[in-house]
Structures are given as C-alpha cells and as structure tokens.
Amino acid sequence: LPFRKDLDKYKDLDEDEILGKLSEEELKQLETVLDDLDPENALLPAGFRQKDQTAKKASGPFDRERLLAYLEKQALEHKDREDYVPFTREKKGKIFIPKQKPVQSYTEEKFCLDPELEEALTSATDTELAILGMSNLITNNQFCDVVGSSNGVDKDSFSNIVKGEKMLPVFDEPPNPTNVEETLQRIKDNDSRLVEVNLNNIKNIPIPTLKEFAKALETNTHVKNFSLAATRSNDPVAVALADMLRVNTKLKSLNVESNFITGVGILALVDALKDNETLTEIKIDNQRQQLGTVAEVEIAKMLEENTKILKFGYRFTQQGPRARAAAAITKNNDL
C-alpha cells in the first residue's frame, strides 16, 4: 500500500535525537498533541502516566552533605531502647515428631473353583478364552491373532481406542486494510463509488482525524454506512458526529460500538437524531462505562419520536426504558 510505503522512511529515525533538539515550548506542544491522541494514557505504562512535576523551583536551601552529616550524628546520639524482658535463649515447647502410621499389608484372597471348571480353564485354547471375554488371561498379541482378521483389530492399534481429533489452527484476524488518509480524501471529494466506510479496530487514528471524518460527511452525498467501532473514539468525536447528523441527509447506518463515549456524547447523538429522518440503524453498545438512567430515558424518548429508526444496538440496564424502546422499534418496523 502507498500509505505503508511512506511510513518506511521513518523507521531509521532517531527519536531521542529529535526530542533532544526540541525546545521547552515545542515539548509542551507535543504533550498537548499526545493528550489528544491518547486521553486516557492507556498506551503508556503506569509509571509514566504522571506528568513531570520536578521543574518547579526549590522551596528552600538544600545541602545534601549537611543533611547526611546531621542524620548520622542523630543516629549515633540516639540510644537503643532497652528490652523490657531480657532475652534468655530459653527453649519452650516440644519438638514436633510426626507419628508413624502402621504399614498396611494386603493379603490376597484365595478362592477355589470346582474341579471341572478349573480343568476346563486350564485346558482352554486362546480362541476359547477370547470368546469368553477373559482378556486378563491372554496377551494383546494372542487376542489380535484370534479376532484380528475378522473384526479388523491390528496389533499396533485397537479399534476400540478413542483417539483425539487434530486441533484446527485458529489464526488471528487480519488487520483492517482500510487506508485512512485515502478514505478521508475520497469522502471530501464526494466519490460516488465510496458507499461504505469501515474503520473498525483501527486504534491509531488520531482524534482530530476522526473529527475530520465527521466534518467531511456533512457535505458527502454518497456514503450510506459509516462504522468506527473500537477506534478509541471519545465524547468530542461523538459531538462532531452529532453535528454531522443534523446536516447529512444520506447516511443510513452509524456504528460507534466499543469506544470511550460517555453519557454526554450519547446524549448529543440522541439530541441530533430527533430531527434526522434518514438514519435507519445506529449502534452504541459496549462503551467503557454505563450511560446511566438519564441517558437511557432520553434514548427511549427519542425512539418514540423518531419513526425512521428500525434497528438500534444497545443493551438497556433499566427495565422501563428497555420496554419503551422495544415497543418503539417494533412500531417503527410495522409502519
């Protein structure tokens, strides 16, 4: 892909050298950009999420050598506390000796057969013993020689042994092949061949770029389905999508599942859908936190007012809004 070829020239760059040449103002500007890319700092280890707070001025004079000398002097002058009860090295209690359990001896039970049965078993052939099912009286090779040819039993493997099936390899799903920059430009150019945009599972899309997608869709008249599930979208992206829904009259399906959108962003989308008459499907389930009762009530109210929405993807936590939403969706599909 041309996008990946452009990234190859950045592999040999020395990041430490580039950061060392930046000024303090440029470093602060870089921190602001990184906050927009990863607002929750989920991509950083826990030890690096706290910002540097050591750049402030000292609150007083500090002399390390004087402090060490003072601590050493104080430690030498401080007397050890005497023990209230002197240590006499007296041993108390008894030494634990595990009890030895008696060894149980098992004696084989002897039983006698009738003389006729004992004589019959002694003089029986391998074939007769195999027919009787007394496998403990003959070896495996003898058993195979007797019944192998008729029942398909091999000396190396018995037909009654259950073998486990081979595990089929399960491969990871390939990454999303969508070219983000090229797709954004095609939306801006209102390409008539671009009807569906799928950005699912692309986690490195910057937040400003997602806002540009929403802004470009305001004037696009050909895209019918727009999906950005699991793209780390947050409330600013949801607000930008809400502004797009107020203007766009061609979009039919919107998917924002598995993101970081809170109740504030969902309420913005719900408010925009009250006046939208073209969207028929929207999915907002599996966000990072629960939306809350207020958001669910507003969702149910919107579905009752908007008769164009036929599919709504969300699991309600409250019984009242769930029943109202189910009745509204059923009514919309019956119209």
C-alpha positions in Angstrom: 0.0 0.0 0.0 1.3 3.5 -0.7 0.5 4.6 2.9 2.7 1.9 4.4 5.5 2.7 1.9 5.5 6.3 3.1 6.0 5.0 6.7 9.1 3.0 5.8 11.3 6.1 5.6 10.6 6.9 9.2 11.9 3.6 10.6 15.6 4.6 10.8 14.9 8.0 12.5 16.5 8.5 16.0 13.6 9.6 18.2 15.9 10.6 21.1 18.0 12.9 18.9 14.8 14.6 17.6 13.4 15.1 21.1 16.8 16.5 22.3 16.6 19.3 19.7 13.1 20.4 20.7 12.7 23.5 22.9 10.5 23.6 26.1 7.6 25.2 24.2 7.8 22.6 21.5 7.8 19.8 24.1 4.7 21.2 25.8 3.0 21.4 22.4 4.0 17.8 21.8 2.5 16.8 25.1 -0.8 18.5 24.1 -0.9 16.6 20.9 -0.2 13.3 22.7 -3.1 14.0 25.1 -5.5 14.3 22.2 -4.2 11.0 20.7 -4.4 9.1 24.0 -6.6 11.0 26.5 -6.6 8.1 29.0 -2.9 7.3 28.7 -3.8 3.7 28.2 -0.8 3.1 25.8 1.7 4.2 28.5 3.0 2.1 31.3 1.6 3.0 34.7 4.9 4.5 35.9 4.9 7.1 33.0 1.3 8.4 33.2 2.1 11.1 35.8 3.4 14.3 34.3 6.8 15.7 35.4 6.4 17.9 38.4 10.1 18.4 39.3 10.6 21.6 37.2 9.3 23.9 39.9 11.8 26.0 42.0 13.1 24.8 45.3 11.1 26.0 48.4 14.3 26.4 50.5 18.1 25.9 50.7 19.2 22.3 50.4 22.6 20.9 51.3 22.9 17.1 50.8 26.2 16.7 52.7 24.9 18.7 55.7 21.7 16.6 55.8 23.7 13.3 55.7 26.0 14.5 58.5 23.1 15.6 60.6 21.3 12.2 60.2 24.5 10.3 61.0 25.1 12.4 64.2 21.5 12.0 65.3 21.7 8.2 64.8 24.8 7.9 66.9 23.5 10.1 69.7 20.2 8.2 70.0 20.4 5.4 72.5 18.9 2.0 71.7 15.8 1.2 73.7 16.3 -1.4 76.4 14.3 -4.6 76.3 11.6 -4.8 78.9 12.0 -8.6 79.1 15.7 -9.8 78.6 16.3 -12.5 76.1 17.4 -15.7 77.9 17.6 -18.1 75.0 15.2 -20.4 76.7 13.5 -23.1 74.5 9.8 -23.6 75.1 7.5 -26.3 73.8 8.2 -29.7 72.5 9.9 -30.8 69.3 7.3 -32.0 66.8 7.8 -35.7 65.9 5.4 -36.9 63.2 3.5 -40.1 64.1 4.4 -43.1 62.0 1.4 -44.8 60.5 1.5 -48.6 60.5 2.1 -50.2 57.2 -1.0 -51.9 56.0 -0.4 -55.3 54.4 -2.9 -56.7 52.0 -3.4 -60.4 51.7 -4.7 -61.9 48.5 -7.9 -63.8 48.9 -7.7 -67.3 47.9 -10.7 -69.0 46.3 -11.3 -72.4 44.9 -13.2 -73.4 41.8 -14.9 -76.5 41.1 -12.5 -79.2 39.8 -14.5 -79.3 36.5 -14.2 -75.5 35.9 -10.6 -75.4 36.8 -9.8 -78.2 34.5 -11.8 -76.6 31.7 -9.9 -73.2 32.1 -6.6 -74.9 32.2 -7.1 -76.8 29.0 -8.9 -73.9 27.1 -7.3 -72.6 24.0 -6.6 -68.9 23.2 -9.7 -68.8 20.9 -12.0 -70.1 23.6 -10.6 -67.6 26.2 -11.1 -64.7 23.8 -14.7 -65.8 23.1 -15.3 -65.9 26.9 -14.0 -62.3 27.1 -11.3 -63.1 29.7 -8.8 -60.6 28.4 -6.7 -60.8 31.6 -5.8 -64.4 30.8 -4.3 -63.8 27.4 -1.9 -61.2 26.0 -2.7 -58.5 23.4 -0.9 -60.3 20.7 -2.8 -63.5 21.4 -6.1 -61.6 21.3 -5.2 -60.0 18.0 -4.2 -63.3 16.5 -7.6 -64.7 17.4 -10.0 -62.0 16.4 -7.8 -59.6 14.4 -8.7 -60.9 10.9 -12.4 -60.9 11.4 -13.0 -57.7 13.4 -10.3 -55.5 11.9 -8.1 -55.4 15.0 -4.5 -54.6 14.5 -1.6 -55.5 16.8 -0.4 -51.9 16.8 -3.8 -50.2 17.4 -7.1 -51.4 18.7 -10.3 -50.3 17.0 -12.0 -49.6 20.4 -9.4 -46.9 21.4 -10.8 -43.4 21.1 -8.3 -41.0 19.5 -8.4 -37.3 19.9 -9.1 -35.2 16.8 -6.4 -32.9 15.5 -6.9 -29.3 16.6 -7.6 -27.0 13.7 -5.3 -23.9 13.8 -7.1 -20.7 14.6 -5.4 -17.7 13.1 -5.8 -14.1 14.2 -8.0 -11.9 12.1 -6.0 -9.7 9.7 -5.8 -6.0 10.4 -8.3 -3.6 8.8 -6.9 -2.9 5.4 -8.6 0.5 5.1 -6.3 3.3 4.1 -7.4 6.1 6.5 -5.9 9.1 4.6 -7.1 7.9 1.2 -10.6 7.2 2.5 -10.8 10.6 4.2 -9.8 12.3 0.9 -12.4 10.3 -1.1 -15.1 11.4 1.4 -14.0 15.0 1.0 -14.1 14.7 -2.8 -17.6 13.1 -2.6 -16.5 10.0 -4.5 -19.6 8.3 -5.9 -18.0 4.8 -5.7 -17.5 5.1 -1.9 -20.7 3.9 -0.3 -19.5 2.2 2.8 -16.7 3.3 5.2 -15.3 0.7 7.6 -12.7 2.0 10.2 -13.4 -0.8 12.8 -10.5 -1.9 15.1 -8.0 0.8 13.8 -6.8 2.1 17.2 -4.1 4.5 16.0 -6.4 7.1 14.3 -5.9 10.5 16.0 -9.0 12.2 17.5 -8.6 15.2 15.2 -8.7 12.8 12.2 -11.9 11.2 13.4 -13.4 14.7 13.7 -12.4 15.4 10.1 -14.3 12.3 9.0 -17.4 13.7 10.7 -16.9 17.1 9.2 -16.4 15.6 5.7 -19.6 13.6 5.9 -21.6 16.8 6.4 -21.3 17.5 2.7 -21.0 14.0 1.4 -24.0 12.6 -0.5 -22.9 9.0 -1.3 -21.7 7.3 1.9 -24.6 5.2 3.3 -22.8 3.2 6.0 -20.2 4.6 8.4 -18.6 2.3 11.1 -15.9 3.2 13.6 -16.2 0.5 16.2 -13.2 0.0 18.6 -11.4 3.1 17.4 -10.9 4.7 20.8 -13.4 7.4 20.0 -14.5 9.7 22.8 -17.0 12.4 23.6 -15.5 15.1 21.2 -15.9 12.6 18.3 -19.5 11.9 19.3 -20.3 15.6 19.4 -18.8 16.0 15.9 -20.9 13.1 14.7 -24.0 14.7 16.2 -23.3 17.9 14.3 -22.9 15.8 11.1 -26.3 14.0 11.7 -28.0 17.4 11.8 -26.8 18.2 8.3 -26.3 14.9 6.5 -29.4 13.5 4.7 -27.9 10.4 3.0 -26.4 8.3 5.8 -28.4 5.2 6.6 -26.2 3.4 9.2 -23.9 4.5 12.0 -21.8 2.2 14.3 -19.9 3.6 17.3 -19.7 0.5 19.4 -16.8 -0.5 21.8 -15.5 3.1 22.3 -14.9 5.5 25.2 -18.1 7.6 24.7 -19.9 8.5 27.9 -23.4 9.6 28.6 -22.6 13.2 27.5 -21.6 12.1 24.0 -24.5 9.7 23.7 -27.0 12.5 24.7 -25.5 14.7 21.9 -26.2 11.9 19.4 -29.7 11.3 20.7 -30.5 15.0 20.5 -29.3 15.1 16.9 -31.4 12.1 15.9 -34.6 13.8 17.0 -34.6 15.8 13.8 -32.8 13.3 11.5 -35.2 11.5 9.1 -32.8 9.4 7.0 -30.8 7.3 9.5 -32.4 3.8 10.0 -29.7 2.0 12.0 -27.4 3.1 14.9 -25.2 1.0 17.3 -23.9 2.5 20.5 -23.4 -0.6 22.7 -20.4 -1.7 24.8 -19.0 1.6 25.8 -16.3 2.0 28.5 -18.8 2.9 31.2 -22.5 2.7 31.7 -24.6 5.5 30.2 -26.9 5.9 33.2 -30.6 6.2 33.7 -31.0 9.7 32.3 -29.4 8.7 29.0 -31.5 5.6 28.7 -34.7 7.5 29.3 -33.7 10.1 26.6 -32.9 7.2 24.2 -36.3 5.7 24.7 -38.0 9.1 24.3 -36.1 9.7 21.0 -37.1 6.3 19.6 -40.7 7.1 20.3 -40.5 10.4 18.5 -38.3 9.2 15.5 -40.2 6.7 13.4 -37.4 6.2 10.9 -35.0 4.2 13.1 -35.6 0.5 12.5 -32.5 -1.0 14.2 -31.0 0.2 17.5 -28.0 -1.6 19.0 -27.8 -1.1 22.8 -28.4 -3.3 25.9 -30.5 -1.3 28.4 -29.8 -1.7 32.1 -33.2 -0.3 33.3 -36.4 -2.1 32.7 -38.6 0.9 32.0 -36.6 2.4 29.1 -36.0 -1.1 27.7 -39.7 -1.8 27.4 -40.4 1.6 25.9 -37.5 1.2 23.3 -38.6 -2.3 22.3 -42.2 -1.1 21.8 -41.0 1.9 19.7 -38.7 -0.2 17.5 -41.5 -2.8 16.9 -43.9 0.0 16.0 -41.3 1.6 13.6 -40.8 -1.7 11.8 -44.6 -2.2 11.5 -45.2 1.2 9.9 
